[in-house]
Amino acid sequence: MSNLIVMGIDHGNGYFKGYSKDVNGLVLPSGFLTKESVRREDSTGVGDIQYNEFESSLYEGEQYMWGQEVNATKGKFLSTYTSEDRYAQKYYKLLSQFGLASLINEEGSFDVFLVTGCPSREKGTRREQEIARVFKGKHNILMNGQQKIIHVKECKILPQPLGSILDLYIDEEGLIDRKEIATSYIGIVDIGSGTTDIDGIDSLRAIPEDRHTIPVGVHEIYQRLADYINAQSPDAFATPKSVEMQFDRSIYQASKRLTIPIQDMKEKIVRETAEYIINELQIRWRNRSKFDMVILTGGGVKVLHPWFKDFIKDITVIEDYQLSNARGFWKFGLLLSKTNEDAVESQNRQAVLIRS
C-alpha cells in the first residue's frame, strides 16, 4: 500500500472537505458553476474571480468551474445538497471526482487509497455500497487543462462522526497519539448541513444503540430564514446560500436599496432548531453520564454550539470542526497503510529466515 496516495474525503451537503499529503485541508462549497455561467458573469464586469476548471469523462464536453468564490457569485449554483438517492445524482458524482483531482497537485496517473464517511444510519446499508461505487475505480478528469487519471484502488467508508475521534487519536505521521482515546467511551455529535449524526464510540467500536441520524442541520436554518425574507419581500429572492453568506448580520441586504431586518427571526429559528436536535438527542441518549467524553463537531458548530454548551456543560467543541472528519479519515488511511507495510515487512523477514 506504500505506493498509494492516501486521501480523506468528507463530501458534505454544505461543504466538500478533503485531505491529502499534497493538500493539507481542502474546504470548498458542495456545488459548482457551469463554465458558461461564469463567462456571463465576467461579461457583466464581475471578473477577476478565480476558479479551477474541470471536465469529466463521465460527461464529456461539459465544463464546470469550482472554487471558494462560487458561493459569492450570481451564476447558477449546482448543488449536491439532497437526501434521497444523493449518491446517484450527477452533480454528486462530478463533485466527488473534482475533489479527487484537487487533492493531487500534479498531472498524470495515480493510485489512491481513500477513506470517506457516510451518515451514521447509512452504515451497513445499500447507501454505503452506493458511495463505494461512486469513488472506487478509475476516474479521468481534466483540471485546468491537465489530465489526471485517478484509480481508487481501495475505498473504506466509516460512520461520519468517527473521523473527528480518529483525528484526536492519530497524528499526522499515521501513528497513535492519544492512547487514552482507545479505551474511552465517547459520545459524538456531528452537526452538518443536511443532517445531525450522533454516535457512541466505546474503545473505538461503534455502539449501535447510541447511533442516530437526525434529518436536520444548519441548511434548515438558512432555508427557513430565506423563506421568511421572501415572505417579507418577494423581490428579495433570498436563497439558503445567500442567507448563509449574510448570516452574521442583523439585516439581509438583497440590494443597496432593499434590506430586511432578520435578527429576531434568526434567533427564533436557531433556538427552535437547536431545541429540536437536543430533544432528539435526549431521546436516543437517555443516559449521557456513561460517556467519558462528549464531542461536538461539524460545520453547524459555529451556529449551534452555544445551545449545546448549555445542554452538556463539559462538552468538548472540536476547534477545527469543519475539517476534523476529513483529516481523521486521512490519518486513519495512513495508519492502515503503515499497518499493512509492517505486516508485509514482517512476512518478508519470515521468508528470509525460512530461506536461510
N, C-alpha and C positions, 0 to 999 in steps of 0.2 A: 504493500500500500504506500510505500515511501515515494513512489513516482507520481502519486496522485496529488492534485491540488485540492486541499480541504476547504470547504465553504460552509458557512452557516447562513441560512435564509429564513426570515420571518416575513412572509408575504401577508401583511395585514390588510384589513378593509380600508384603513385610512392611510397607512404608510407602508412602504416596502423597505425592510431593513435587511442589510446583508453584511457579512464579514468574511474577509479572506486575508491571506498574507500580503497580497498586493494592496488591498483596500481595507484599511482598519476602520470600518464603520461607514456604511452607505445608508443614508436615510433620505428617501425621496417619496413624494406623494404616490399613492397607489392609483395612478392614472396618467394618461399622456395625451398628446395632441396629434392630429394628422399634420403632415408637413404642409399641406395646402392651407390649413387654417392659420399656421404660423406665418406663412408668406403674406396672407391677407392682413394680419396684424402689423407686420413690418411695413406694408404699403401705406398704412394709416399713420405711420410715424412712431410706432412703439419702439421698434428697432433695438439693437444692442442687447437683446436678451439671448443668453447663451443656452443652447440645448445640445444634447447628443442626438444624433440621427441614427435610426435603426430601420433595418429591413430583415424580415424573417423568411426563410424558405417555406414556412407554413403558408404564407400568403404573399407570394412573390409579386413585386410591383407596387406593393402598398408600403408607404414610407411614413414613419412616425417620429415624433420628437418627444424626448423625455429629459427632464431636469428639474432643479429646485424651483424654477420660476413658473412651472406650469400652473401652480395654484394662483398666481398673481395675474394671469393673462385672461383675456376675454374670449379666447378661442374655445372651440367645442372640446370640453374636457371629457375624455373617455375613461370612465372609472371602472375599477374592478370590484367595486362595492356591490355585493349582493349576498344572499344566503342560499337560496335554492339552486342546486346544480352549479354552484360557483366555479368548481374546478373544470367544468365542461365548457365554460364560456370562452369565447375568442379572446377577449381582452385580458383575461386572467392568464391564459396560455402565453400570449405575446409578452406581457409584462414580466412573467417569470423568466422567459428567455432573455429579455433585455437586462434583467437583473444578473443572470448568469454571466452575460457578456461584460457587464460593467464591473464585475469583481475580478476581471483579469485585464491587466494593463497592455499586454502585447497582442499582436495578431498571430494566428497560427492554429494548430490543432492541439487540444488539451484533454486529458482525462481528469475527471472530477469525482471526488467523494463528497457527497452533500448530506448535511444534516439539516432538517427543517422540522416544522411543527404543524399540528392541527388542533382545532378546538378540543377540549377535553372529552366531550361526549362523542366525538367522531373517532376517537382512538379505537382500533379494533373493528371498525365498520367498513362498509364499501367506500366511504368517503376517503378513508386513508389510502385505499388502493387507487382511487382516482387521482389523488395528489401524486402518488408514485408514478402513475402513467404520464402525468404532465412533465415531470422532471427527468425521469430515467430514460436513458437512450441518447441518441445523437441530435444535436441542435446546430443548425447552420445559420449564423447571424452576421449581417453586415452592420458594423458600428462605426460611424463616421468614415465609411468607405473601406474599413479594414475588415477582412473576413476572419471570423472566429468560429472554428468547428469545435464544439464542446460535447464531449461524450461523458455523460453522467453514468459512471460505472456502478456506483452504489448510492442509494437514497434511503437514509434512515429517518424515520418520522417519529417524533416524540410528542407527548402531550405539550401543548403550547407553553403553559406556565413553568414547566420543568427547566426551560432554558435559563431563567434567572437564578435558579438554585445551582445549576451547573456552572454559571458564571462566577458564583461565590466559591464553589468547590474546587475548581481547576484554574491554574494560572495560564498565562499566555504562551507557555512552553509546552502545554499539554500535560502538566504534572499536577498531582494532588496538592492543593494549597491549604485549605482549611479542613483538617481531618474530622473535626467535630461535626461537620455537616453530614458525614456518612453515618453517624449514629443518632442524629436528631430527628424528631418528628416535627415537620414544618408544614404549616398551612400557608397557602399562597393564593392571593387574589390578583388576577391579571385583567385590568380594565382596558379593553381595546376599543376600536371604533364601532364595530358592529355587535360585539358580544363581551360579556364578562365571564372569564373562566375562573373557577375555584378548584383547588386540588389539595389533597393531603398527601404528603410525601414522607413516609416513615423509613428511615435508613436507606434513602434513595429508591424506595419502592413505592409506587403509586397505590393508594388505598381507594378502591372503587367506591366505597360508601361515602367518601369525602368529596367525590368528584361531581361537578355540576357545571353546565354552561347556561348562563342567563342571557337570553337573546336581546340584551340591551347594552349599549355602550355610549360613548360620547357623541356618535353620529346622531342618535335620537335627540340629544340636547340641541345640536345645531339645526336639525330638521324642524323641531318644534319652534325654535326661535325664528327660523326663516318663515314658517307658516304664519306666525304672529306678525312679523314685519309686513308680509304681503297682505295680511288682513287689514293692517292699518293703512297701507298704501299699496294698491295693486301695481302701481308703476315702479315699485322698488325692485321687483324681480329678484328678490333675495334667494340664494341657494345655500345648502349646508356648507359648501366650500367657501362662498363669500362671507358667510357668517363666521366661520372659523377664523378667517383672516382678520376679522374685526372684533373678535370675541372679548378682548381685553378692554374694549371701550365701553362707555356708558351710553353712547348713541351709535346707531347704524347709519353710515353715510352712503346712500345709494348714488348720490352725485353731489356736486358742490351746492346744488340748490335744494336737494331733498335729503333730510335727516329725520330719523325716527328714534325717540328715546327707548332704550331697551333694558336699563339697569334693573328695574323692579321685576320685569317679566323674566329676565335672565336668572336672577336669584331664585325665583319661584321654580323655574324649570329645573335648575341644578339641584335644588333641595328635593324636589319630588323624585327626580331620577335617582339621586343618592339613597333616599329613603326606601325606594323600591328595591334597589340592588341589595341594600343591607338587610331588608326584610327577607328576601330570598336566601341570603347567606345564613341568616339566623335559623331558617327552617332546615337547611342542609347541615349546618354545623351547630347542632344543638348543644354540644359541649366543646367550647373553644379552649378551655383550660388544659386539654390534653396535649396541645401543641407546645413544643419548646420555643417556637418562634413563629410569628405570623408576618408574612412579607406582602407588601403592596407594590405592584409593578404595572407596566403597560402604558400606552400613550394617553390614557384617560387620567393618569395620576395628577397631572397639572391642574385639572379642573376639579376633581372629586376628592383629593387627598384630605382636605380639612374635615370632611364628614367622617371618613374612616378613622382618622386620628382621634376623633371624639368617641367613636364606637369602640375601638380597641386602642386603649391609651398607649400601649407599648409596641404598636405595630411598627415594623421596620420598612421605611419607604426606600426603595432602591433608588440610588442617586441618579444613575444613568438609565432611567426606566425605559426610555424609548428604544435603546439599543441592547439592553441586557439579554434578552432572549436570543437574538441572533448571535451575539458574541458567545453566549453559553453553548449554543449549538456548535459553533466553530471550535470552541475549546474541547468539547466532547469528541468531535471528529479527530482532533489532534491526539487526544488520549487514546482513542480506538486505534489510530494508525500507529502510535507508539507501542501499544499492547501487541498489535499484530507483528510489528517489526521485532519486538523482543521474543515473540513466540517463534518466528522464523529463525532468528539468530540462535535460539536455544536448540531448535531442530538441526541447524547446521553444525552446531558444536557436537551434538549427539552423533551425527553422521560421521564427523571426523574421528570421534572416539571409536566408533564401530569399525571404520576402515583401518584404523591404526591397531 
